[in-house]
Amino acid sequence: MSYRFGSSRPSFDVKKPVELDKEYEAEIEDMSRRGDGVAKIEGFVIFVPNTKQGEHVKFKIIRVGSKFAIGELVQA
């Protein structure tokens, strides 16, 4: 196993707690600067547009990045 300079672990080992096209439920904990709701699953940030802080929502993951995911509201 090789490491890059400044990296404490290789990036290919990082498993995301969410998967593309799967549905999840969570509470919107905060709002982003752009106005999207912010939910977290196992500490992993998911931005969910068209939601408000305090709502418990169901969403489908439409994009997964290295540090966050984007969800699409399924049910408020």
C-alpha positions as CSV (number, residue, x, y, z in Angstrom):
1,M,0.0,0.0,0.0
2,S,1.4,3.4,-0.9
3,Y,0.6,6.8,0.6
4,R,0.7,10.2,-1.0
5,F,2.5,13.1,0.6
6,G,0.3,14.8,3.2
7,S,-2.1,11.9,3.2
8,S,-2.7,9.8,6.3
9,R,-4.5,7.0,4.4
10,P,-5.1,6.0,0.8
11,S,-8.2,7.5,-0.8
12,F,-9.4,4.1,-2.2
13,D,-10.0,2.7,1.3
14,V,-12.7,5.3,2.1
15,K,-16.1,3.7,2.1
16,K,-19.1,6.1,1.9
17,P,-22.1,5.4,4.1
18,V,-24.5,6.2,1.2
19,E,-24.9,4.7,-2.3
20,L,-26.0,6.2,-5.5
21,D,-29.7,5.7,-6.3
22,K,-30.6,4.4,-2.8
23,E,-33.2,6.0,-0.5
24,Y,-32.4,7.1,3.0
25,E,-34.3,9.0,5.8
26,A,-32.7,11.6,8.0
27,E,-33.4,14.9,9.8
28,I,-32.3,18.1,8.2
29,E,-29.9,19.4,10.7
30,D,-28.7,22.7,9.1
31,M,-29.0,24.8,6.0
32,S,-26.2,25.4,3.5
33,R,-25.2,28.8,2.2
34,R,-27.1,28.0,-1.0
35,G,-30.3,27.3,0.9
36,D,-30.2,23.5,0.7
37,G,-31.0,21.3,3.7
38,V,-28.0,19.5,5.3
39,A,-28.5,16.0,6.6
40,K,-25.9,13.6,7.9
41,I,-25.6,9.8,7.8
42,E,-22.8,8.4,9.9
43,G,-21.2,11.9,9.8
44,F,-21.3,12.1,6.0
45,V,-22.9,15.3,4.7
46,I,-25.8,15.1,2.3
47,F,-27.2,18.3,0.7
48,V,-31.0,18.0,0.1
49,P,-32.6,20.9,-1.9
50,N,-36.2,22.0,-1.1
51,T,-36.0,21.0,2.6
52,K,-36.0,23.0,5.8
53,Q,-34.1,22.6,9.0
54,G,-35.9,20.3,11.5
55,E,-37.8,18.3,8.9
56,H,-37.5,14.5,8.8
57,V,-37.3,13.6,5.2
58,K,-36.8,10.7,2.8
59,F,-34.4,11.3,-0.1
60,K,-32.7,9.5,-2.9
61,I,-29.0,9.9,-3.5
62,I,-28.3,11.3,-7.0
63,R,-24.6,12.2,-6.7
64,V,-21.8,10.9,-4.4
65,G,-18.6,12.9,-4.0
66,S,-15.5,12.4,-1.9
67,K,-16.7,14.6,0.9
68,F,-20.5,14.9,0.5
69,A,-23.5,13.7,-1.5
70,I,-26.5,15.3,-3.1
71,G,-30.0,13.9,-2.4
72,E,-33.3,14.4,-4.1
73,L,-36.4,14.8,-1.9
74,V,-38.7,11.8,-2.1
75,Q,-41.0,12.5,0.9
76,A,-41.1,15.3,3.5
